[in-house]
Amino acid sequence: MPISTLKIEGMMCSGCGEIIERAAEKIPGIEKCTVEFSKSQTTVIYNPQLVTIETFQRALAGVGYTAQIVENSSVA
C-alpha cells in the first residue's frame, strides 16, 4: 500500500491534528492517518484501489487545511 507524507498548512494546535485525523477516518480507503503537529505533517497509508491522495487533499481543504506531498513510498 502507498504511504504519503504531506506538509500541512494552517495547523495551529494539536486539536487541528484531531480534525485532520477525523476527516481521514471518513474517507473509504484511508487505512491510517498519523499527524505530527510538531512537524506540521501527516502520514497517510491508503488503498489506491479505493482512494487517491488527491481525494485526501480535497477532504483536508474542506476542513480548512492545505496539504502538499513531501514524500511517497509503499509498504508490503
ABEGO torsion letter per residue (X at the ends): XBBBBBBBBGBABAAAAAAAAAAAAABBGBABBBBBAAAGBBBBBBBAAABBAAAAAAAAAAAGBBBBBABBBBBX
